[in-house]
Amino acid sequence: MKHRHFFRMNPEHKIQKSVFFRLTAILFIAGILILGILFGFFRSVWINSSVPPWKLHAIRYLAYVSQDIGNPPDTVKARDLSRHLMVSIRVVYPDGSTWATHRDLPVIHSADGADWARNYDELTYGEWDGRFLVLYKTGELTWLFEPDSRKLFDPDWKKILTLFASLLLVLAGIFMAIRYILRPIHFLMDGIREISAGNLDVRFKERRHDEFGVISQTLNQMTEKITEMIRARDRLLLDVSHELRSPLTRVKVALELPDKTLAADLISSDIREMERMITELLETERLKSPHGGLNYSRFSLNEALPAFIKGLSGMEIVTITLPESPVWIEADHDRLKTAIRNLTENAVKYGRSKVQIDVISGGPQTEIRISDDGDGIPDSDLQSVFEPFYRVDKSRTRATGGYGLGLSLVREIIHQHGGSVDIIRIPDFTTTFRVSLPNLKRSLS
């Protein structure tokens, strides 16, 4: 059968290969890059491009400047400071007259009520008519300072464009990286659409080692299980048809026999076989149903086990070994009886000279082992003997009896009890069925 492949996966799953880890790492690195770009931008534009006096603008600095010029102001010294500090200076006297180092410096006596001014202690500053001004009062004098740049800083549009271009490159890189990481989503969606359309031959390549790889592996397992369930359903229909056809054919033949007594016996035997098969099928499905719950009761295996197998043919080769102390379990008495009886009947049927039943109690579970010394079950059949209608004897003759439903019913009963059943090898026996049941977990009302 040809399969379409999408992904292939290594089962190793490390945190550094996680999708969420990758996305987090990308965002973290992007954050560092953005902060670095912004820091470099403001360091270059704000610090390196702003006029020198603004680096030192503070109350003490202006106090030192005003004290150095003096009161009354020394105009010669004021012009000298203005030239060296690259700042225009205007002084406003108490009578309203003013003097300035530069004629174009605005005549502002006070910033009170002005919408452009901001205050910080003795300082008043802000942009007025596109010019950055600082007012400082000391004693009776009012000082007005303006950096020669006329603004706090002149934008360097080339650097600003470089900033935005760098941010766009980072965002584009983030987008491409996330797109690459999330690219498998498109393949997964395409495959899921095909599965929903009924194409169960779809297989996803498990190449990725992250969550998408796990999803691919899970989807492959799911499609395989669905395919196997459909095959099992088809096999079940074919097997039921086959098994019902054989006794019905014998009934039709028996009806043609002249000896009506013999015909009645044969018909009765075939009807009993069909009834048993139908009963086992219905019981297996009933256990799987939410309404087919178990009726728990508390009882001792030491007393119940011999009663379970009482009356079976071939009991002379069966030996039961029980612990000295009573082994108490909680289970559905009738259904557990069906399971143990089926296993014992199977062991007696295929055993040569001895069948051994052992009860092993201790730990969280109680084990019931049913062993025989027959021909054994080939290793190739060990995984299939619990499937409905599966028989190691492929001839399906009446000499071996049964329809291959007994072990399937046993497995379902034990699983409904929260236990397990498997086949193991122990000395002196060819086949051993091991039934594991949980010990007492709750008190009964």
N, C-alpha and C positions, 0 to 999 in steps of 0.2 A: 504494500500500500504506500502510495506516495504522499508525502506530507509537505505542506508549505511551512517554511521556517521563518521566524521573525527574530528571536533572540536565543542565545545560549548562555548558560550561567555556571560559574564556579560556585559551589556551595559555601565557600568561605565568605563571611560577611563581616567586614571591619568597619569601625566607626568612621574612619577617614574616607570610606567609600560611600557613606550615607548621603542621600540627596539633601537632606536637611542640613547636614554638616557642611556640604559644599556651598549651599546657598548662604548659610551663616558666614562662612569664610569669605565668600565674595562680597557680602554686604560690609563685613568688617574691614576688608582691604579697601573697598570703595570709600568707606568713611574716612580711613586714614589718608587716602589720596585726596579726597575733597578738602579735608582740614589742612593738609599740606599745601594745596593750591591756594586756598583762601589765606593762609598765614603768609605765604610768599607774596601773594598779591598785595595784601594790606601793608606788609613790611616794605615792599617796594614803592607802592603808591603813596601811602599815608606818611611813612617815616622819611623815606628818601626824597619824596617830591614836595613835602611841605616846607614852607620858608623857615629858615633857621630860628628867628625870634619865637615862633610858636612852640618850638621844643622847650623853651625856657619860660613861657608865659605862666606866671604864678604871682601870687600876691607879693611875696618877698622880692622877686625879681623886679617887679614894677616899683616897689618901694626903693630898692637900691638905685634904679634908674632915676626916679624923681629926686632922691636925695643927692645924687651925683650932679644933676642939673642945678639943683639949689632952689632957694626961695628968698628973694625973687629969682626967677629962672635966669641962668647964664645962657644966653642965646647962642654964643659961640660954641659952648660945650654941647648944647642941644643939637646944633647942626652936625657937630663932629660925631656924636653918638648915632644920630639918624643915618649918617653915611656909612658908619661901620656896622651898625646892627640891621641895616636895610629895613628901616621902619620910619614912617612919617609920624611926626609928633606935633600936637597942638595943645597949647595950654590956655585955659579959660580963667581969667582973673575974677576976683569977687565983684568988680563993677561991671562985668559982662564983656569987657574987651578981651580980645584973643590975640595970640601970636602963634605962627605955625612954621615948621621947617619947609613945607611945601604949600603953595597957594591953592592947589586943587583939593586939599584935604577938607572935608565937609566941616561946616561950622555948626557943631552940636553942643549946646551947653548942658543938656541933661537928657537922659533916656527914660525919664519917668513917664509911664503910660505908653511908651512906644511898643508896638506889637512885634518888632524885630529883636528886641533886647531880652537877654537872659541874665540872671544875676547869680553870682557866686561870691558870697561874703562882700568884700569891697569892690569886686569886679562886676562890670556890666559889659556883656559882649554879645555879638551876633552879626548877621549879614544885613547891611542896609544898602539898597540900590546896587546889589551885586558886589559890595565891598565889605570886607571883614573888619569890624571896628571893635576896640576895647576901650571902655571908660574906666578911669581909676581916680578916686578922690583922696586927697591927702591935705588935711588942714583946710585952708580956704581956696585951694587951687583944685581945678578939675583937669585931668590929663586925658587926652584922646590919642590913641595909638592905632596905626594902620600898617600892617605888613605891606611891603612893596608889591607883593603878588596880587593885591587887591582882594583875594579870596583866601579862605582857609587852605585850600589846595586846588590846583587846576587839574581836572581829570585828564589822565593819559588814556585816550580812547583806544590806542593801539594795545595797551596792556589790558584794558577792560575786555576788548574783543578776544584777546588771547586767553583771558580767564574763562569766558563763556565757551570758547572753542575747546578748552581743556576739559571743562565740566561735561560738555556734550560728548567728547571722546570717551570719558570715563563711563557715562551713562550708556553709550553705545556698546562699550566693552561689557558692561554688566548685562545688557540685553542679549548680546550674542552668547555670553557664557550661560545664562539661564535658559536661553532657547536651546542650546546644545544639550544641556543636562535634561531638559524636559522633552526633548525630541522623541524619546520612545513612547510618549503618550499617544502620538498619532498612530504608530504601528500597533500599539495595544488596542486602540479603539477600532482600527480596521479589522484586526483579528477577532475582536469581540463581536463586531457586526456580522462577520462570517459565521461565527459560532451560533449567534442568535438566528441566523438564516438557515441553520441546520447542517452546516459544513463542519463536522466534527474531526475532519482530517487536518485542521489547522494546527500548527505547532509554532510556538514562539521561541525564537533564538534566545538562549539564556546567556548572552554575552556580557551583560552588565553585572557588576558585583554589588549594586546598591538595592534600594527598595524596588526599583523597576525590575531588576533581575529576580527578586523574590516573587513579585507579582507574576512575572513570566513563568517561573517554575510552578507557582500555584495554579495558574490557568492551564498549563500543560497537564498537571496532575488531575485537575478537575475534568478536562476533556477526556482524558484516559479513563477516569472512573465512570463518566457518563457513557462513554463508548462501551465499556465493560458491562455496565448495567443494562444497556440495550441488548448487547449480545446475550447476557444472562437471561433476559426476558424472552428473547427469541428461542434460546436453547430450552427454556422452561416450557414454552408453548409446544415445541417439537417433541420434547420428552413426554409431556403429559399426553399429547396426541398418540405417541407411540405406545406408551404404557396402557392407555385405555383401549387402544385398538386391539391389542393382543388378547385380553380376556373377553372382549366383545366378540372377537372372531371365534374364540373357543366356545362361547355361549351359543353362537349361531350353529357351530358344528354339532354341539351336544344336542341341540333341538332336533337335529336330523337323525339322531341315534334311535334305533328301534327299542332299545332297553331304556324305558322311561325312568326307572329307578337310578340307573347309572347316570343318565342325562341330568337328573335332578341334583345328584351329588356333585357332578362337575360344575353345573351352573351355580350351585350354592357356594362351592369353593371359590369360583372366579368372582362372584359378587362380594364375598368377604374380602378378597384381595383388593378389589376396587374401593370398597368402603374404607379399608385401612389406609390406602393411598390418599383418598380424599380427606380422611380425618387428619392425617399427618400434614397435608398441604394446608388445610384450614387452620390447624393449630399453630403452624409456623407463622402464617400471616396474622393470626389473632394476637400472637405475642408481640408482633411488630406494631400493632395498632395501639393508639393511646387508650383504648377501652379494653385492652386485653391484659390488664395489670395482674400482678401476682398476688395471691392470698397468703401472706406471711403467717407463719406460726413457729413457735419455738419447740424443738424436739431434739432428742438424742440420736446421733448417728449410730451409736452402738446398738440401739434397739431397732431403728428404722432400716438400716442397710440390709440385714438379713431378710426383713419383710419385703423390701423392694424387689428382690430377685427370687422370692419364693415361688415355686411352681414352674420355673423355667425348665425346659428339657435340657438334658446334659449337665445337670447340677452336680453330678458325681465327680466332675473334674475341677469344680470350683472350690477354692480355699479362701476364707476371709480372715484377715488379720486386723484386729481392732486394738486401740490403746486400752490400757487397764482402766484409766479414768474416763468417765463419760465425756464425749465430745458433743457439746451443745451448739446448735446452729439455728439461725432464723432463715427460713426458706419456704417456698410453696411446696408443701409436702407431696401433692399429687404430681406436679410437674417435675420435681426433682426425681421422683420415683420413675417417671417416664424416661428421663435422661439416663439414669443409672441402669435401668432395665434394658434400654436399647444398647448401651455400651457392653453390658454383660452378655446379652444375647449375641451381639456381634462377635465378641471374644470367644464364646463357646462354639459358634458356628465355624470359625476359622482356626481355632486352637486344635492342637493334636492330642495332647495328653494332660495339659494342666492350664488352669486359669487362676490367677492370683488377684485378689482385691485387697488393697492396703489403704488404711486411713492414717494420715500423718497430720498431727495437730501441733501447732506451735507458731509463734509469730503472728503476723496480721492475717494469715490465711490458713484454711484447712484444705488439705489435698486428699483427693480420692484417686488412687491409681488402679487401673484395671489392665492387667497384662495377660498375654497369651503367648504360646510357643508355636504359632502357626508359621506360614510361609513369610509373613511380614508384608509390609507395604513398601513398594519401591520408592526411592527418594524422589523420583520425578512426580509421584502422585501425592506426596505429603501435603502440598499446599492446596490440593483440589478435593480431598476426600470429604470435606465439609460442605461442598457445593451441592445444591439440589440435583438429584438424579445422577450424580457422579458415582461410578462404581469402578473399582480396580479391575473387577471381572468384566471385561468388555463384551462378553458373549451374551449377558443378560438372560441366562437360562433360568428356568424355574428351580433347577437343582440348588442354586445358591440362594434363591429367595430374595425378597425385598425389592424396593424400587430405587434405592439410593437416597431415600429421604430421611432415614433414621438419624444419621450423623448431622445433617443440616438442622433437624429439629433439636438435637442435643445442643449444638452450638448456640442456637437462639435462646433456649431455656437458660443455659449457663450465663450467657451474656446479659439476659434480663435480670439475673441475680447479682450482677456486678462482678462476675467471676470470669474465668477463661478456661478454655479446653484446648489442649495441644497434644502432640505425639512426641514421646521421648524414647530414648534407648536405655535400658537397664540390663544388668547381667542376667543370664539364664532365660531371657524372654526376647522374642523378636519384635513385638509391638506392645507399647504401653500408652494408653490414653490417660492423660493427667488432667483431672478436673480440679480447679482451684476456686474455692469459695471464700468470700470475706467472713471473718469471725464476727461475733455479735457486736453490733454498733449502736443499737437502740433498744429501748425497753418497749414492750408491747403493752397496749392498753387492754 
